[in-house]
Every structure is written in structure tokens, then in C-alpha cells.
Amino acid sequence: MSVAFTKEESAETASETLLPDRPISPHPNLVTEAGLQALQKQLAEARKAYEAAQAIEDVNEKRRQSAVPLRDARYLTERLRTAQLVPDPASTDTVAFGSTVTFSRADGRVQTYRIVGEDEADPKAGTISFVSPVARSLMGKAVGDVVGAGAQEIEILSIA
């Protein structure tokens, strides 16, 4: 339908309200307990933001303010629907989903990361996705193992 037949101010305004869906990963949606709770909290926040936007009287502003929370709510609803809760690892003998791994790189850096689901991964906060190259190279390995991670080798120092 042409913008001329809507209450939109312009084609630009109309396009601002039609956000593409956030991409859904093709990988299994594994989550930790904390990750599941974070998804639930984010969904509640998106719904609250959407409801607040619905109270706006100006139709164009209402659509603009609703677009992001509506898109996020669709994404988070799907991620919660497909979430597979993985309990904390029973053992620290080998690296598994949910493990916290400390390793050293060939350049001398020592890093510690917890291996988590894609939606909860935040390297700056010390978490990496289980599908990241580093995590995939660490999975199933033990303390003292040296593995390739990209162009570098890393040695596992501890698993918690």
C-alpha cells in the first residue's frame, strides 16, 4: 500500500516502523540457568517498553517507539521457546558447556572465560559462546592440553 493512503508522515517514517527480525542462530539454543533468567528478564523489559509506547498518542511516534521492543519481543519469545537448559558441569576434569576455563596464549596472555549460550555471551564480561572458535577448540579438553585456536595455540591452565 502506498504511504499516501496511510497516516504516516512520510515513506521514511513508515520504514522506521518496519524493522527486520533479529536473526535466529542455526545452532541449538543451549542456555545456562543465568542465561535463561536473563532471557526472561529481557522479554519482560521488551514487553514493558512496548506497553509504554502504546500509551503515546501520536500515531507516528507510537509506531517508532514500538518497533524495537516489538521486534525484540518476537526474538526473545522464540529464544525462550527453543531454550535448552544445560545444568552446570558435574566435573571439572574436562571443559564442557558452563565450564570456566583459564588458559594461556602463546603471546603470554592469560585469559579466563565461562562457556555459555549465544545470547548470554559477552567476552568483556568473561563469557564466550559455545559456538565460538575458542570454545569449540576447548570443549572436551583437560588441564595441560594445548589446542589450536585460530592461528594461535592455547594451553588450558584450569577448569572450574
Secondary structure per residue as TSV (DSSP state, phi and psi in degrees):
chain	resnum	aa	ss	phi	psi
A	1	M	-	360.0	139.6
A	2	S	-	-69.6	147.8
A	3	V	G	-60.9	-25.9
A	4	A	G	-59.9	-24.1
A	5	F	G	-100.9	12.7
A	6	T	S	-118.0	174.4
A	7	K	S	-89.9	10.0
A	8	E	-	-69.0	148.3
A	9	E	S	-73.7	-31.5
A	10	S	-	-163.1	169.9
A	11	A	H	-63.3	-33.9
A	12	E	H	-63.3	-43.1
A	13	T	H	-63.1	-42.1
A	14	A	H	-62.2	-42.1
A	15	S	H	-68.5	-26.7
A	16	E	H	-66.9	-23.4
A	17	T	T	-93.9	-4.8
A	18	L	-	-110.0	76.1
A	19	L	-	-83.5	139.2
A	20	P	-	-68.4	150.9
A	21	D	-	-63.3	149.7
A	22	R	-	-68.5	138.9
A	23	P	-	-66.6	140.7
A	24	I	-	-99.8	129.4
A	25	S	-	-64.1	145.6
A	26	P	S	-79.2	-9.6
A	27	H	S	-79.3	157.7
A	28	P	-	-56.6	145.2
A	29	N	-	-91.6	70.3
A	30	L	E	-76.5	138.4
A	31	V	E	-139.8	150.5
A	32	T	-	-86.2	171.6
A	33	E	H	-58.8	-43.7
A	34	A	H	-63.8	-37.6
A	35	G	H	-66.3	-39.8
A	36	L	H	-63.6	-44.8
A	37	Q	H	-63.9	-37.6
A	38	A	H	-64.9	-41.1
A	39	L	H	-62.1	-43.0
A	40	Q	H	-62.8	-41.3
A	41	K	H	-66.1	-43.0
A	42	Q	H	-63.3	-38.3
A	43	L	H	-65.1	-42.9
A	44	A	H	-61.5	-40.3
A	45	E	H	-66.6	-40.6
A	46	A	H	-64.3	-41.9
A	47	R	H	-64.8	-40.0
A	48	K	H	-64.0	-43.1
A	49	A	H	-64.9	-38.1
A	50	Y	H	-65.2	-44.6
A	51	E	H	-62.7	-39.0
A	52	A	H	-64.1	-39.2
A	53	A	H	-66.1	-31.9
A	54	Q	H	-67.0	-18.6
A	55	A	T	-82.3	-8.3
A	56	I	-	-74.7	132.9
A	57	E	S	-78.3	-40.7
A	58	D	S	-66.1	118.8
A	59	V	H	-61.0	-38.4
A	60	N	H	-68.4	-43.8
A	61	E	H	-67.2	-37.6
A	62	K	H	-59.5	-44.8
A	63	R	H	-65.0	-42.5
A	64	R	H	-62.4	-45.7
A	65	Q	H	-72.4	-21.8
A	66	S	H	-86.3	-23.8
A	67	A	H	-57.8	-52.2
A	68	V	H	-67.6	-49.1
A	69	P	H	-62.9	-33.7
A	70	L	H	-66.6	-44.2
A	71	R	H	-63.3	-44.4
A	72	D	H	-64.7	-38.2
A	73	A	H	-63.4	-40.5
A	74	R	H	-62.0	-46.5
A	75	Y	H	-61.6	-50.9
A	76	L	H	-66.5	-35.5
A	77	T	H	-61.3	-43.7
A	78	E	H	-66.8	-41.3
A	79	R	H	-65.3	-37.8
A	80	L	H	-69.1	-37.6
A	81	R	H	-62.9	-36.0
A	82	T	H	-99.3	1.7
A	83	A	-	-62.2	135.0
A	84	Q	E	-117.8	103.4
A	85	L	E	-69.0	125.0
A	86	V	-	-111.2	121.4
A	87	P	-	-66.4	160.0
A	88	D	-	-57.4	148.7
A	89	P	-	-59.7	139.9
A	90	A	S	-77.7	-18.7
A	91	S	-	-135.9	153.4
A	92	T	S	-108.9	17.3
A	93	D	S	-69.7	-39.5
A	94	T	S	-133.4	158.4
A	95	V	-	-73.3	132.0
A	96	A	-	-141.1	173.2
A	97	F	T	-57.6	128.6
A	98	G	T	95.3	-11.2
A	99	S	-	-71.6	149.3
A	100	T	E	-105.2	121.7
A	101	V	E	-119.0	131.6
A	102	T	E	-108.5	130.5
A	103	F	E	-142.5	159.4
A	104	S	E	-112.9	144.0
A	105	R	E	-97.4	163.6
A	106	A	T	-60.6	-27.3
A	107	D	T	-83.9	4.7
A	108	G	S	97.6	-12.5
A	109	R	-	-67.6	139.8
A	110	V	E	-112.6	128.3
A	111	Q	E	-129.6	150.5
A	112	T	E	-128.8	128.0
A	113	Y	E	-138.5	148.1
A	114	R	E	-100.5	135.1
A	115	I	E	-89.7	119.4
A	116	V	E	-135.8	-175.6
A	117	G	-	-71.7	165.3
A	118	E	G	-61.8	-40.5
A	119	D	G	-73.0	-21.5
A	120	E	G	-101.6	-1.0
A	121	A	-	-69.7	132.8
A	122	D	B	-154.3	91.1
A	123	P	G	-53.4	-34.7
A	124	K	G	-65.6	-26.3
A	125	A	G	-96.1	3.7
A	126	G	T	90.0	21.7
A	127	T	E	-127.5	142.5
A	128	I	E	-130.7	151.7
A	129	S	E	-70.9	144.9
A	130	F	T	-65.2	-15.7
A	131	V	T	-95.9	-0.4
A	132	S	S	-68.9	152.6
A	133	P	H	-56.7	-41.1
A	134	V	H	-64.2	-47.7
A	135	A	H	-62.7	-42.7
A	136	R	H	-62.6	-36.2
A	137	S	H	-73.1	-25.0
A	138	L	H	-84.5	-29.3
A	139	M	T	-55.6	131.2
A	140	G	T	83.1	-3.0
A	141	K	-	-92.9	164.6
A	142	A	-	-119.2	170.0
A	143	V	T	-56.8	134.5
A	144	G	T	95.3	-18.6
A	145	D	-	-68.7	143.7
A	146	V	E	-112.6	126.5
A	147	V	E	-128.5	156.9
A	148	G	E	-86.0	135.0
A	149	A	E	-132.4	94.9
A	150	G	T	71.1	-128.9
A	151	A	T	-88.9	-2.6
A	152	Q	E	-111.7	163.9
A	153	E	E	-109.4	144.3
A	154	I	E	-130.0	146.5
A	155	E	E	-113.3	129.2
A	156	I	E	-76.2	122.8
A	157	L	E	-97.4	-37.9
A	158	S	E	-158.4	156.6
A	159	I	E	-130.8	128.5
A	160	A	-	-126.5	360.0
